[in-house]
């Protein structure tokens, strides 16, 4: 885990934020998948996942600016989150592909 190398004084701020929002991306995506019978609930959870992914990118930028994370490593992470965001936006834009039964319940 990259954040383990951050300074101790960042434990309850930057480190905690990065861990919380990055884990929340996965948790919200799992919830979205289980709610795919209901279009609105599915989109809502995907939207929450999208927000958390964008927040993770912001904290990655802070880690670089504070010199806690090497720019090259951060760039790879940032790009991976861009790919994830692109996928989430596609799912949000076209939920009919993913919603069970394609209904708009």
Biopython code that builds the backbone (N, CA, C, O; Angstrom):
import numpy as np
from Bio.PDB.StructureBuilder import StructureBuilder

atoms = [
    (1, "UNK", "N", (0.848, -1.163, 0.000)),
    (1, "UNK", "CA", (0.000, 0.000, 0.000)),
    (1, "UNK", "C", (0.905, 1.241, 0.000)),
    (1, "UNK", "O", (1.724, 1.431, 0.899)),
    (2, "UNK", "N", (0.741, 2.050, -0.996)),
    (2, "UNK", "CA", (1.588, 3.229, -1.164)),
    (2, "UNK", "C", (1.526, 4.202, -0.001)),
    (2, "UNK", "O", (2.537, 4.803, 0.362)),
    (3, "UNK", "N", (0.365, 4.360, 0.578)),
    (3, "UNK", "CA", (0.195, 5.365, 1.626)),
    (3, "UNK", "C", (0.952, 5.031, 2.909)),
    (3, "UNK", "O", (1.119, 5.899, 3.766)),
    (4, "UNK", "N", (1.410, 3.795, 3.055)),
    (4, "UNK", "CA", (2.178, 3.427, 4.253)),
    (4, "UNK", "C", (3.492, 4.192, 4.337)),
    (4, "UNK", "O", (4.051, 4.362, 5.421)),
    (5, "UNK", "N", (3.980, 4.648, 3.197)),
    (5, "UNK", "CA", (5.245, 5.386, 3.196)),
    (5, "UNK", "C", (5.051, 6.882, 3.469)),
    (5, "UNK", "O", (6.034, 7.617, 3.568)),
    (6, "UNK", "N", (3.816, 7.339, 3.591)),
    (6, "UNK", "CA", (3.556, 8.746, 3.861)),
    (6, "UNK", "C", (3.970, 9.060, 5.308)),
    (6, "UNK", "O", (3.999, 8.163, 6.151)),
    (7, "UNK", "N", (4.287, 10.317, 5.592)),
    (7, "UNK", "CA", (4.675, 10.705, 6.956)),
    (7, "UNK", "C", (3.584, 10.384, 7.981)),
    (7, "UNK", "O", (2.393, 10.375, 7.669)),
    (8, "UNK", "N", (4.021, 10.124, 9.197)),
    (8, "UNK", "CA", (3.102, 9.781, 10.284)),
    (8, "UNK", "C", (2.037, 10.856, 10.510)),
    (8, "UNK", "O", (0.889, 10.537, 10.820)),
    (9, "UNK", "N", (2.414, 12.126, 10.355)),
    (9, "UNK", "CA", (1.447, 13.205, 10.596)),
    (9, "UNK", "C", (0.321, 13.224, 9.567)),
    (9, "UNK", "O", (-0.675, 13.923, 9.754)),
    (10, "UNK", "N", (0.468, 12.467, 8.487)),
    (10, "UNK", "CA", (-0.585, 12.385, 7.465)),
    (10, "UNK", "C", (-1.538, 11.207, 7.690)),
    (10, "UNK", "O", (-2.465, 10.999, 6.907)),
    (11, "UNK", "N", (-1.313, 10.447, 8.748)),
    (11, "UNK", "CA", (-2.116, 9.244, 8.992)),
    (11, "UNK", "C", (-3.607, 9.525, 9.005)),
    (11, "UNK", "O", (-4.379, 8.769, 8.416)),
    (12, "UNK", "N", (-4.029, 10.595, 9.665)),
    (12, "UNK", "CA", (-5.461, 10.858, 9.805)),
    (12, "UNK", "C", (-5.977, 11.890, 8.821)),
    (12, "UNK", "O", (-7.124, 12.327, 8.921)),
    (13, "UNK", "N", (-5.155, 12.276, 7.887)),
    (13, "UNK", "CA", (-5.642, 13.212, 6.875)),
    (13, "UNK", "C", (-5.463, 12.596, 5.496)),
    (13, "UNK", "O", (-6.368, 11.916, 5.014)),
    (14, "UNK", "N", (-4.359, 12.807, 4.867)),
    (14, "UNK", "CA", (-4.167, 12.340, 3.495)),
    (14, "UNK", "C", (-4.235, 10.821, 3.371)),
    (14, "UNK", "O", (-4.927, 10.301, 2.495)),
    (15, "UNK", "N", (-3.533, 10.117, 4.229)),
    (15, "UNK", "CA", (-3.524, 8.648, 4.163)),
    (15, "UNK", "C", (-4.932, 8.085, 4.328)),
    (15, "UNK", "O", (-5.373, 7.239, 3.550)),
    (16, "UNK", "N", (-5.621, 8.563, 5.344)),
    (16, "UNK", "CA", (-6.977, 8.094, 5.613)),
    (16, "UNK", "C", (-7.918, 8.418, 4.455)),
    (16, "UNK", "O", (-8.749, 7.592, 4.079)),
    (17, "UNK", "N", (-7.790, 9.604, 3.897)),
    (17, "UNK", "CA", (-8.650, 10.023, 2.783)),
    (17, "UNK", "C", (-8.435, 9.140, 1.555)),
    (17, "UNK", "O", (-9.394, 8.683, 0.932)),
    (18, "UNK", "N", (-7.181, 8.908, 1.218)),
    (18, "UNK", "CA", (-6.886, 8.080, 0.041)),
    (18, "UNK", "C", (-7.440, 6.677, 0.226)),
    (18, "UNK", "O", (-8.066, 6.126, -0.680)),
    (19, "UNK", "N", (-7.214, 6.109, 1.383)),
    (19, "UNK", "CA", (-7.704, 4.748, 1.638)),
    (19, "UNK", "C", (-9.226, 4.699, 1.615)),
    (19, "UNK", "O", (-9.816, 3.794, 1.026)),
    (20, "UNK", "N", (-9.859, 5.678, 2.258)),
    (20, "UNK", "CA", (-11.324, 5.689, 2.336)),
    (20, "UNK", "C", (-11.964, 5.799, 0.960)),
    (20, "UNK", "O", (-12.834, 5.001, 0.611)),
    (21, "UNK", "N", (-11.537, 6.782, 0.178)),
    (21, "UNK", "CA", (-12.223, 6.993, -1.101)),
    (21, "UNK", "C", (-11.864, 5.912, -2.123)),
    (21, "UNK", "O", (-12.708, 5.530, -2.933)),
    (22, "UNK", "N", (-10.623, 5.416, -2.097)),
    (22, "UNK", "CA", (-10.279, 4.360, -3.053)),
    (22, "UNK", "C", (-11.046, 3.074, -2.754)),
    (22, "UNK", "O", (-11.458, 2.367, -3.673)),
    (23, "UNK", "N", (-11.235, 2.773, -1.478)),
    (23, "UNK", "CA", (-12.024, 1.593, -1.108)),
    (23, "UNK", "C", (-13.506, 1.802, -1.419)),
    (23, "UNK", "O", (-14.215, 0.864, -1.783)),
    (24, "UNK", "N", (-13.950, 3.022, -1.273)),
    (24, "UNK", "CA", (-15.352, 3.341, -1.540)),
    (24, "UNK", "C", (-15.702, 3.164, -3.017)),
    (24, "UNK", "O", (-16.837, 2.827, -3.352)),
    (25, "UNK", "N", (-14.731, 3.390, -3.894)),
    (25, "UNK", "CA", (-14.960, 3.158, -5.331)),
    (25, "UNK", "C", (-15.423, 1.718, -5.525)),
    (25, "UNK", "O", (-16.438, 1.468, -6.175)),
    (26, "UNK", "N", (-14.685, 0.786, -4.967)),
    (26, "UNK", "CA", (-14.997, -0.640, -5.116)),
    (26, "UNK", "C", (-16.313, -1.010, -4.435)),
    (26, "UNK", "O", (-17.125, -1.748, -4.993)),
    (27, "UNK", "N", (-16.512, -0.495, -3.235)),
    (27, "UNK", "CA", (-17.735, -0.816, -2.486)),
    (27, "UNK", "C", (-18.982, -0.321, -3.219)),
    (27, "UNK", "O", (-19.977, -1.038, -3.313)),
    (28, "UNK", "N", (-18.924, 0.904, -3.736)),
    (28, "UNK", "CA", (-20.078, 1.447, -4.463)),
    (28, "UNK", "C", (-20.311, 0.696, -5.768)),
    (28, "UNK", "O", (-21.457, 0.500, -6.174)),
    (29, "UNK", "N", (-19.251, 0.281, -6.416)),
    (29, "UNK", "CA", (-19.397, -0.494, -7.647)),
    (29, "UNK", "C", (-20.047, -1.852, -7.347)),
    (29, "UNK", "O", (-20.902, -2.314, -8.101)),
    (30, "UNK", "N", (-19.641, -2.476, -6.256)),
    (30, "UNK", "CA", (-20.256, -3.754, -5.858)),
    (30, "UNK", "C", (-21.741, -3.559, -5.556)),
    (30, "UNK", "O", (-22.571, -4.377, -5.954)),
    (31, "UNK", "N", (-22.075, -2.478, -4.854)),
    (31, "UNK", "CA", (-23.481, -2.196, -4.561)),
    (31, "UNK", "C", (-24.262, -1.928, -5.840)),
    (31, "UNK", "O", (-25.394, -2.387, -5.988)),
    (32, "UNK", "N", (-23.661, -1.190, -6.759)),
    (32, "UNK", "CA", (-24.332, -0.911, -8.034)),
    (32, "UNK", "C", (-24.647, -2.217, -8.753)),
    (32, "UNK", "O", (-25.748, -2.406, -9.272)),
    (33, "UNK", "N", (-23.671, -3.108, -8.776)),
    (33, "UNK", "CA", (-23.861, -4.376, -9.480)),
    (33, "UNK", "C", (-25.020, -5.177, -8.888)),
    (33, "UNK", "O", (-25.786, -5.798, -9.624)),
    (34, "UNK", "N", (-25.148, -5.163, -7.573)),
    (34, "UNK", "CA", (-26.228, -5.901, -6.920)),
    (34, "UNK", "C", (-27.582, -5.201, -7.077)),
    (34, "UNK", "O", (-28.623, -5.826, -6.876)),
    (35, "UNK", "N", (-27.579, -3.933, -7.429)),
    (35, "UNK", "CA", (-28.828, -3.172, -7.590)),
    (35, "UNK", "C", (-29.196, -2.986, -9.055)),
    (35, "UNK", "O", (-30.023, -2.135, -9.384)),
    (36, "UNK", "N", (-28.602, -3.760, -9.921)),
    (36, "UNK", "CA", (-28.828, -3.529, -11.346)),
    (36, "UNK", "C", (-30.220, -3.930, -11.826)),
    (36, "UNK", "O", (-30.527, -3.801, -13.011)),
    (37, "UNK", "N", (-31.043, -4.403, -10.937)),
    (37, "UNK", "CA", (-32.459, -4.637, -11.281)),
    (37, "UNK", "C", (-33.231, -3.318, -11.310)),
    (37, "UNK", "O", (-34.313, -3.229, -11.890)),
    (38, "UNK", "N", (-32.661, -2.306, -10.681)),
    (38, "UNK", "CA", (-33.339, -1.019, -10.525)),
    (38, "UNK", "C", (-32.457, 0.086, -11.110)),
    (38, "UNK", "O", (-31.454, 0.483, -10.517)),
    (39, "UNK", "N", (-32.846, 0.556, -12.256)),
    (39, "UNK", "CA", (-32.047, 1.523, -13.020)),
    (39, "UNK", "C", (-31.572, 2.717, -12.179)),
    (39, "UNK", "O", (-30.384, 3.038, -12.185)),
    (40, "UNK", "N", (-32.478, 3.369, -11.466)),
    (40, "UNK", "CA", (-32.116, 4.566, -10.698)),
    (40, "UNK", "C", (-31.110, 4.245, -9.593)),
    (40, "UNK", "O", (-30.148, 4.987, -9.391)),
    (41, "UNK", "N", (-31.328, 3.149, -8.885)),
    (41, "UNK", "CA", (-30.397, 2.753, -7.815)),
    (41, "UNK", "C", (-29.035, 2.389, -8.400)),
    (41, "UNK", "O", (-27.999, 2.731, -7.831)),
    (42, "UNK", "N", (-29.040, 1.702, -9.528)),
    (42, "UNK", "CA", (-27.804, 1.315, -10.225)),
    (42, "UNK", "C", (-27.008, 2.559, -10.599)),
    (42, "UNK", "O", (-25.813, 2.647, -10.318)),
    (43, "UNK", "N", (-27.675, 3.519, -11.234)),
    (43, "UNK", "CA", (-27.002, 4.750, -11.663)),
    (43, "UNK", "C", (-26.509, 5.545, -10.450)),
    (43, "UNK", "O", (-25.416, 6.110, -10.484)),
    (44, "UNK", "N", (-27.295, 5.589, -9.396)),
    (44, "UNK", "CA", (-26.910, 6.315, -8.196)),
    (44, "UNK", "C", (-25.611, 5.767, -7.599)),
    (44, "UNK", "O", (-24.717, 6.530, -7.234)),
    (45, "UNK", "N", (-25.518, 4.462, -7.506)),
    (45, "UNK", "CA", (-24.312, 3.839, -6.941)),
    (45, "UNK", "C", (-23.117, 4.020, -7.877)),
    (45, "UNK", "O", (-21.998, 4.239, -7.413)),
    (46, "UNK", "N", (-23.342, 3.931, -9.176)),
    (46, "UNK", "CA", (-22.257, 4.182, -10.124)),
    (46, "UNK", "C", (-21.771, 5.626, -10.014)),
    (46, "UNK", "O", (-20.572, 5.896, -10.087)),
    (47, "UNK", "N", (-22.705, 6.539, -9.840)),
    (47, "UNK", "CA", (-22.367, 7.945, -9.688)),
    (47, "UNK", "C", (-21.531, 8.172, -8.427)),
    (47, "UNK", "O", (-20.573, 8.945, -8.443)),
    (48, "UNK", "N", (-21.894, 7.504, -7.349)),
    (48, "UNK", "CA", (-21.119, 7.604, -6.115)),
    (48, "UNK", "C", (-19.712, 7.056, -6.327)),
    (48, "UNK", "O", (-18.737, 7.628, -5.839)),
    (49, "UNK", "N", (-19.613, 5.965, -7.043)),
    (49, "UNK", "CA", (-18.304, 5.377, -7.360)),
    (49, "UNK", "C", (-17.472, 6.340, -8.206)),
    (49, "UNK", "O", (-16.268, 6.487, -7.991)),
    (50, "UNK", "N", (-18.122, 6.988, -9.162)),
    (50, "UNK", "CA", (-17.448, 7.970, -10.014)),
    (50, "UNK", "C", (-16.897, 9.121, -9.165)),
    (50, "UNK", "O", (-15.755, 9.540, -9.355)),
    (51, "UNK", "N", (-17.692, 9.622, -8.248)),
    (51, "UNK", "CA", (-17.260, 10.722, -7.375)),
    (51, "UNK", "C", (-16.067, 10.323, -6.520)),
    (51, "UNK", "O", (-15.117, 11.090, -6.366)),
    (52, "UNK", "N", (-16.123, 9.130, -5.974)),
    (52, "UNK", "CA", (-15.028, 8.654, -5.122)),
    (52, "UNK", "C", (-13.747, 8.453, -5.933)),
    (52, "UNK", "O", (-12.651, 8.713, -5.434)),
    (53, "UNK", "N", (-13.876, 7.999, -7.164)),
    (53, "UNK", "CA", (-12.701, 7.832, -8.029)),
    (53, "UNK", "C", (-12.063, 9.188, -8.336)),
    (53, "UNK", "O", (-10.840, 9.323, -8.319)),
    (54, "UNK", "N", (-12.893, 10.180, -8.613)),
    (54, "UNK", "CA", (-12.378, 11.529, -8.873)),
    (54, "UNK", "C", (-11.717, 12.101, -7.621)),
    (54, "UNK", "O", (-10.683, 12.762, -7.713)),
    (55, "UNK", "N", (-12.302, 11.853, -6.464)),
    (55, "UNK", "CA", (-11.695, 12.322, -5.213)),
    (55, "UNK", "C", (-10.344, 11.649, -4.990)),
    (55, "UNK", "O", (-9.393, 12.291, -4.544)),
    (56, "UNK", "N", (-10.260, 10.374, -5.294)),
    (56, "UNK", "CA", (-8.983, 9.666, -5.163)),
    (56, "UNK", "C", (-7.911, 10.340, -6.020)),
    (56, "UNK", "O", (-6.768, 10.489, -5.590)),
    (57, "UNK", "N", (-8.286, 10.743, -7.226)),
    (57, "UNK", "CA", (-7.336, 11.438, -8.091)),
    (57, "UNK", "C", (-6.844, 12.742, -7.449)),
    (57, "UNK", "O", (-5.666, 13.083, -7.552)),
    (58, "UNK", "N", (-7.731, 13.450, -6.804)),
    (58, "UNK", "CA", (-7.346, 14.701, -6.144)),
    (58, "UNK", "C", (-6.318, 14.419, -5.048)),
    (58, "UNK", "O", (-5.320, 15.130, -4.934)),
    (59, "UNK", "N", (-6.560, 13.385, -4.244)),
    (59, "UNK", "CA", (-5.624, 13.063, -3.161)),
    (59, "UNK", "C", (-4.289, 12.571, -3.713)),
    (59, "UNK", "O", (-3.247, 12.810, -3.103)),
    (60, "UNK", "N", (-4.305, 11.897, -4.845)),
    (60, "UNK", "CA", (-3.055, 11.492, -5.493)),
    (60, "UNK", "C", (-2.264, 12.737, -5.883)),
    (60, "UNK", "O", (-1.048, 12.790, -5.699)),
    (61, "UNK", "N", (-2.958, 13.736, -6.422)),
    (61, "UNK", "CA", (-2.293, 14.998, -6.785)),
    (61, "UNK", "C", (-1.675, 15.660, -5.553)),
    (61, "UNK", "O", (-0.547, 16.152, -5.612)),
    (62, "UNK", "N", (-2.409, 15.674, -4.441)),
    (62, "UNK", "CA", (-1.862, 16.243, -3.210)),
    (62, "UNK", "C", (-0.607, 15.491, -2.763)),
    (62, "UNK", "O", (0.378, 16.103, -2.348)),
    (63, "UNK", "N", (-0.652, 14.175, -2.851)),
    (63, "UNK", "CA", (0.497, 13.370, -2.436)),
    (63, "UNK", "C", (1.738, 13.698, -3.266)),
    (63, "UNK", "O", (2.851, 13.718, -2.740)),
    (64, "UNK", "N", (1.549, 13.951, -4.544)),
    (64, "UNK", "CA", (2.669, 14.337, -5.405)),
    (64, "UNK", "C", (3.174, 15.723, -5.018)),
    (64, "UNK", "O", (4.379, 15.927, -4.874)),
    (65, "UNK", "N", (2.265, 16.668, -4.852)),
    (65, "UNK", "CA", (2.649, 18.050, -4.511)),
    (65, "UNK", "C", (3.373, 18.128, -3.167)),
    (65, "UNK", "O", (4.223, 18.995, -2.965)),
    (66, "UNK", "N", (3.035, 17.221, -2.254)),
    (66, "UNK", "CA", (3.690, 17.183, -0.940)),
    (66, "UNK", "C", (4.958, 16.324, -0.958)),
    (66, "UNK", "O", (5.625, 16.165, 0.065)),
    (67, "UNK", "N", (5.280, 15.775, -2.126)),
    (67, "UNK", "CA", (6.476, 14.935, -2.313)),
    (67, "UNK", "C", (6.416, 13.626, -1.526)),
    (67, "UNK", "O", (7.445, 13.105, -1.095)),
    (68, "UNK", "N", (5.204, 13.100, -1.341)),
    (68, "UNK", "CA", (5.027, 11.814, -0.674)),
    (68, "UNK", "C", (4.961, 10.674, -1.686)),
    (68, "UNK", "O", (5.130, 9.507, -1.333)),
    (69, "UNK", "N", (4.715, 11.020, -2.931)),
    (69, "UNK", "CA", (4.520, 10.032, -3.985)),
    (69, "UNK", "C", (5.266, 10.500, -5.224)),
    (69, "UNK", "O", (5.156, 11.655, -5.634)),
    (70, "UNK", "N", (6.028, 9.583, -5.815)),
    (70, "UNK", "CA", (6.776, 9.913, -7.029)),
    (70, "UNK", "C", (5.816, 10.181, -8.181)),
    (70, "UNK", "O", (4.805, 9.497, -8.341)),
    (71, "UNK", "N", (6.150, 11.178, -8.971)),
    (71, "UNK", "CA", (5.293, 11.608, -10.075)),
    (71, "UNK", "C", (4.993, 10.458, -11.048)),
    (71, "UNK", "O", (3.852, 10.310, -11.484)),
    (72, "UNK", "N", (5.990, 9.651, -11.391)),
    (72, "UNK", "CA", (5.776, 8.550, -12.342)),
    (72, "UNK", "C", (4.757, 7.547, -11.816)),
    (72, "UNK", "O", (3.863, 7.113, -12.543)),
    (73, "UNK", "N", (4.900, 7.191, -10.565)),
    (73, "UNK", "CA", (3.975, 6.228, -9.961)),
    (73, "UNK", "C", (2.570, 6.827, -9.866)),
    (73, "UNK", "O", (1.575, 6.156, -10.143)),
    (74, "UNK", "N", (2.508, 8.089, -9.475)),
    (74, "UNK", "CA", (1.216, 8.774, -9.376)),
    (74, "UNK", "C", (0.545, 8.874, -10.735)),
    (74, "UNK", "O", (-0.673, 8.730, -10.841)),
    (75, "UNK", "N", (1.327, 9.119, -11.768)),
    (75, "UNK", "CA", (0.759, 9.232, -13.115)),
    (75, "UNK", "C", (0.117, 7.921, -13.553)),
    (75, "UNK", "O", (-0.944, 7.926, -14.177)),
    (76, "UNK", "N", (0.749, 6.811, -13.233)),
    (76, "UNK", "CA", (0.168, 5.500, -13.577)),
    (76, "UNK", "C", (-1.152, 5.287, -12.833)),
    (76, "UNK", "O", (-2.129, 4.806, -13.408)),
    (77, "UNK", "N", (-1.168, 5.648, -11.557)),
    (77, "UNK", "CA", (-2.405, 5.528, -10.778)),
    (77, "UNK", "C", (-3.493, 6.440, -11.334)),
    (77, "UNK", "O", (-4.639, 6.026, -11.505)),
    (78, "UNK", "N", (-3.121, 7.675, -11.609)),
    (78, "UNK", "CA", (-4.065, 8.660, -12.130)),
    (78, "UNK", "C", (-4.665, 8.174, -13.448)),
    (78, "UNK", "O", (-5.871, 8.291, -13.667)),
    (79, "UNK", "N", (-3.827, 7.633, -14.317)),
    (79, "UNK", "CA", (-4.309, 7.117, -15.609)),
    (79, "UNK", "C", (-5.232, 5.917, -15.418)),
    (79, "UNK", "O", (-6.223, 5.770, -16.133)),
    (80, "UNK", "N", (-4.907, 5.065, -14.456)),
    (80, "UNK", "CA", (-5.781, 3.919, -14.172)),
    (80, "UNK", "C", (-7.152, 4.403, -13.709)),
    (80, "UNK", "O", (-8.175, 3.835, -14.092)),
    (81, "UNK", "N", (-7.174, 5.453, -12.883)),
    (81, "UNK", "CA", (-8.450, 6.015, -12.450)),
    (81, "UNK", "C", (-9.173, 6.695, -13.608)),
    (81, "UNK", "O", (-10.402, 6.666, -13.663)),
    (82, "UNK", "N", (-8.439, 7.305, -14.530)),
    (82, "UNK", "CA", (-9.085, 7.870, -15.728)),
    (82, "UNK", "C", (-9.781, 6.778, -16.530)),
    (82, "UNK", "O", (-10.900, 6.971, -17.006)),
    (83, "UNK", "N", (-9.123, 5.631, -16.680)),
    (83, "UNK", "CA", (-9.730, 4.498, -17.395)),
    (83, "UNK", "C", (-10.994, 4.033, -16.672)),
    (83, "UNK", "O", (-12.024, 3.778, -17.296)),
    (84, "UNK", "N", (-10.896, 3.929, -15.358)),
    (84, "UNK", "CA", (-12.056, 3.525, -14.562)),
    (84, "UNK", "C", (-13.192, 4.533, -14.706)),
    (84, "UNK", "O", (-14.348, 4.150, -14.888)),
    (85, "UNK", "N", (-12.863, 5.817, -14.624)),
    (85, "UNK", "CA", (-13.880, 6.859, -14.774)),
    (85, "UNK", "C", (-14.552, 6.803, -16.138)),
    (85, "UNK", "O", (-15.765, 6.985, -16.247)),
    (86, "UNK", "N", (-13.773, 6.553, -17.163)),
    (86, "UNK", "CA", (-14.328, 6.430, -18.521)),
    (86, "UNK", "C", (-15.341, 5.282, -18.572)),
    (86, "UNK", "O", (-16.407, 5.414, -19.173)),
    (87, "UNK", "N", (-15.004, 4.169, -17.942)),
    (87, "UNK", "CA", (-15.907, 3.015, -17.909)),
    (87, "UNK", "C", (-17.173, 3.335, -17.115)),
    (87, "UNK", "O", (-18.281, 3.021, -17.549)),
    (88, "UNK", "N", (-17.001, 3.960, -15.957)),
    (88, "UNK", "CA", (-18.165, 4.306, -15.136)),
    (88, "UNK", "C", (-19.102, 5.265, -15.859)),
    (88, "UNK", "O", (-20.319, 5.087, -15.831)),
    (89, "UNK", "N", (-18.541, 6.275, -16.504)),
    (89, "UNK", "CA", (-19.374, 7.227, -17.250)),
    (89, "UNK", "C", (-20.126, 6.509, -18.373)),
    (89, "UNK", "O", (-21.292, 6.806, -18.634)),
    (90, "UNK", "N", (-19.457, 5.571, -19.029)),
    (90, "UNK", "CA", (-20.122, 4.791, -20.075)),
    (90, "UNK", "C", (-21.274, 3.973, -19.520)),
    (90, "UNK", "O", (-22.332, 3.874, -20.143)),
    (91, "UNK", "N", (-21.068, 3.384, -18.344)),
    (91, "UNK", "CA", (-22.131, 2.599, -17.710)),
    (91, "UNK", "C", (-23.294, 3.487, -17.284)),
    (91, "UNK", "O", (-24.456, 3.101, -17.405)),
    (92, "UNK", "N", (-22.971, 4.689, -16.780)),
    (92, "UNK", "CA", (-24.010, 5.621, -16.359)),
    (92, "UNK", "C", (-24.798, 6.131, -17.569)),
    (92, "UNK", "O", (-26.017, 6.286, -17.507)),
    (93, "UNK", "N", (-24.095, 6.386, -18.654)),
    (93, "UNK", "CA", (-24.718, 6.912, -19.868)),
    (93, "UNK", "C", (-25.596, 5.872, -20.562)),
    (93, "UNK", "O", (-26.610, 6.208, -21.174)),
    (94, "UNK", "N", (-25.196, 4.615, -20.460)),
    (94, "UNK", "CA", (-25.937, 3.519, -21.115)),
    (94, "UNK", "C", (-26.259, 2.409, -20.125)),
    (94, "UNK", "O", (-25.767, 1.291, -20.279)),
    (95, "UNK", "N", (-27.073, 2.690, -19.117)),
    (95, "UNK", "CA", (-27.379, 1.670, -18.109)),
    (95, "UNK", "C", (-28.171, 0.492, -18.665)),
    (95, "UNK", "O", (-28.160, -0.598, -18.092)),
    (96, "UNK", "N", (-28.856, 0.716, -19.780)),
    (96, "UNK", "CA", (-29.677, -0.364, -20.347)),
    (96, "UNK", "C", (-28.839, -1.593, -20.694)),
    (96, "UNK", "O", (-29.359, -2.708, -20.732)),
    (97, "UNK", "N", (-27.561, -1.396, -20.942)),
    (97, "UNK", "CA", (-26.659, -2.506, -21.234)),
    (97, "UNK", "C", (-26.452, -3.376, -20.001)),
    (97, "UNK", "O", (-26.187, -4.573, -20.116)),
    (98, "UNK", "N", (-26.572, -2.776, -18.832)),
    (98, "UNK", "CA", (-26.208, -3.449, -17.585)),
    (98, "UNK", "C", (-27.392, -3.813, -16.707)),
    (98, "UNK", "O", (-27.330, -4.785, -15.954)),
    (99, "UNK", "N", (-28.474, -3.040, -16.796)),
    (99, "UNK", "CA", (-29.632, -3.269, -15.932)),
    (99, "UNK", "C", (-30.313, -4.564, -16.345)),
    (99, "UNK", "O", (-30.558, -4.807, -17.527)),
    (100, "UNK", "N", (-30.613, -5.386, -15.356)),
    (100, "UNK", "CA", (-31.276, -6.676, -15.604)),
    (100, "UNK", "C", (-32.673, -6.403, -16.145)),
    (100, "UNK", "O", (-33.469, -5.718, -15.503)),
    (101, "UNK", "N", (-32.966, -6.931, -17.306)),
    (101, "UNK", "CA", (-34.267, -6.756, -17.904)),
    (101, "UNK", "C", (-34.394, -5.440, -18.660)),
    (101, "UNK", "O", (-35.380, -5.229, -19.367)),
    (102, "UNK", "N", (-33.408, -4.549, -18.521)),
    (102, "UNK", "CA", (-33.425, -3.281, -19.220)),
    (102, "UNK", "C", (-34.567, -2.366, -18.839)),
    (102, "UNK", "O", (-34.844, -1.393, -19.540)),
    (103, "UNK", "N", (-35.234, -2.664, -17.739)),
    (103, "UNK", "CA", (-36.381, -1.868, -17.328)),
    (103, "UNK", "C", (-35.951, -0.588, -16.640)),
    (103, "UNK", "O", (-34.830, -0.489, -16.141)),
    (104, "UNK", "N", (-36.819, 0.366, -16.615)),
    (104, "UNK", "CA", (-36.528, 1.633, -15.936)),
    (104, "UNK", "C", (-37.333, 1.746, -14.647)),
    (104, "UNK", "O", (-38.046, 2.727, -14.433)),
    (105, "UNK", "N", (-37.215, 0.753, -13.807)),
    (105, "UNK", "CA", (-37.951, 0.728, -12.536)),
    (105, "UNK", "C", (-37.502, 1.820, -11.615)),
    (105, "UNK", "O", (-38.019, 1.942, -10.504)),
]
sb = StructureBuilder()
sb.init_structure("model")
sb.init_model(0)
sb.init_chain("A")
sb.init_seg("    ")
for serial, (resi, resn, name, xyz) in enumerate(atoms, 1):
    if name == "N":
        sb.init_residue(resn, " ", resi, " ")
    sb.init_atom(name, np.array(xyz, "f"), 0.0, 1.0, " ", f" {name:<3s}", serial, name[0])
structure = sb.get_structure()
